[in-house]
């Protein structure tokens, strides 16, 4: 069960991760909309699982996640330096396709709404 301090640490870490990823010059990370959706840190601060959502990029999120996992040592060093903590967790980046799935569902719902006949679209008044 996460404590208040662990939650605060995770939020601060998430903010720093967003800044560090934004400053990266790796072309595999640049382009498209990259979002850190969630950060789960173990209670002993050994491992942090970072959920990444990538939209508007060809090839999807796999190359971005692979590049971030390859640069996780650099990210760990930068987080440790910026947050002034002795031991930063080992970061594991994972693709989070929740936003893309939600966009797909919205498109499907719009398609159903457009296919519905006009007589059923307006409620009848008596």
BELGIVEN-V701072 format. One record per run of one state. SS is the DSSP state (helix for helix, strand for strand, loop for the rest). FROM is the first residue (numbers start at 1). LEN is the number of residues. Records with the same first field share a line. If there is no record, write none. Layout:
SS=FROM-LEN + FROM-LEN
This chain:
loop=1-3 + 24-9 + 42-5 + 56-6 + 71-1 + 84-6 + 96-2 + 116-2 + 122-5
helix=4-20 + 62-9 + 72-12 + 98-18 + 118-4
strand=33-9 + 47-9 + 90-6
